[in-house]
Amino acid sequence: MPAPAQIRPAQAAVVRRRPLRRRTRWVGLAFAALPLAVYALVVLVPLGQSVQYSFFKWDGVSASTWVGFDNYVSFVTDPVLRSTFGHVLVLIGFFALLPIVLGLLSAALLTRAKQPGMAVYRWIFFLPQVMTTVVIALVFKRIYAPDGPLNQALRAVGLDSFAKTWLGDFTWALPALGLIGTWVTFGFCMVLFISGTSAIAPELYEAARMDGAGPVREFFAVTLPGLRGQLAIALTLTITASLRTFDLVWITTHGGPGTSTLTPAVALYKAAFQNPQIGLAAAIGVVMALLCLVIAVVITRVSERD
């Protein structure tokens, strides 16, 4: 059995380290306290108030009335509000699926065949990410105008029958908005996938070629599995962006013609500031926040599976 004199120095060192660890922990918490307080003030407190307002019928001025889950039931059962989910599904195809497919194809072509001027090509398609949505909406509103460049080009080549009021047509207004979203998010997806492809080990491509893999098989066997993380990021950001679309729709169509381009975010704005129905607007906001959270969690969990 060791003598007490041999144990005491080690014990003393442990005792000295404990206060140092506590001090370091408190210093870290002190540095994080201010950002956490600001986050709670800006995000958590308004979120809690929105949840509270969603259980009341209130116009923002007069006394509020407790209605329980009636606002949530109205959001689900009202035909106009329920149609916004269908519109979002269409926008997901344009904002998320189509840009991701085009981004994957562009990334595969650009990284496989490196030609002069590719950096300029990437910059051109990434340009919408540095432009504000308001500017993009105003530009495309002019392009889609009855006397805009699109209709003029169609008439110039003899396709007068295809010229129409794109943003005023009940059938074509939503796809026209969707194509704007495709143009905006395509560059982001392409640059994201190019950066992910450059991180894939070249040895994997060489091994695939030695096994006789062609470009298509090489893409599905090496490139696509190597971009799992980037795909998860692209899906999360683009799907939630389509769910939260407001400024693009509001500036171009105001949710019209009729309600053919109405989205949950536009419905929330109208309920809060035009009707006004603060409780219903808060319920729409809570449902949107929960949907975004669920989408992010599901995509993250699926992408982390082996």
Secondary structure as GFF3:
##gff-version 3
##sequence-region A 1 306
A	DSSP	alpha_helix	4	39	.	.	.	ID=ss1
A	DSSP	pi_helix	40	44	.	.	.	ID=ss2
A	DSSP	alpha_helix	45	53	.	.	.	ID=ss3
A	DSSP	beta_strand	56	57	.	.	.	ID=ss4
A	DSSP	beta_strand	65	66	.	.	.	ID=ss5
A	DSSP	alpha_helix	70	77	.	.	.	ID=ss6
A	DSSP	alpha_helix	79	92	.	.	.	ID=ss7
A	DSSP	pi_helix	93	97	.	.	.	ID=ss8
A	DSSP	alpha_helix	98	112	.	.	.	ID=ss9
A	DSSP	alpha_helix	118	126	.	.	.	ID=ss10
A	DSSP	three_ten_helix	127	130	.	.	.	ID=ss11
A	DSSP	alpha_helix	133	143	.	.	.	ID=ss12
A	DSSP	alpha_helix	149	156	.	.	.	ID=ss13
A	DSSP	three_ten_helix	160	162	.	.	.	ID=ss14
A	DSSP	three_ten_helix	166	168	.	.	.	ID=ss15
A	DSSP	alpha_helix	173	198	.	.	.	ID=ss16
A	DSSP	alpha_helix	202	210	.	.	.	ID=ss17
A	DSSP	alpha_helix	215	218	.	.	.	ID=ss18
A	DSSP	pi_helix	219	223	.	.	.	ID=ss19
A	DSSP	alpha_helix	224	226	.	.	.	ID=ss20
A	DSSP	alpha_helix	228	243	.	.	.	ID=ss21
A	DSSP	alpha_helix	247	252	.	.	.	ID=ss22
A	DSSP	alpha_helix	264	273	.	.	.	ID=ss23
A	DSSP	alpha_helix	278	304	.	.	.	ID=ss24
###
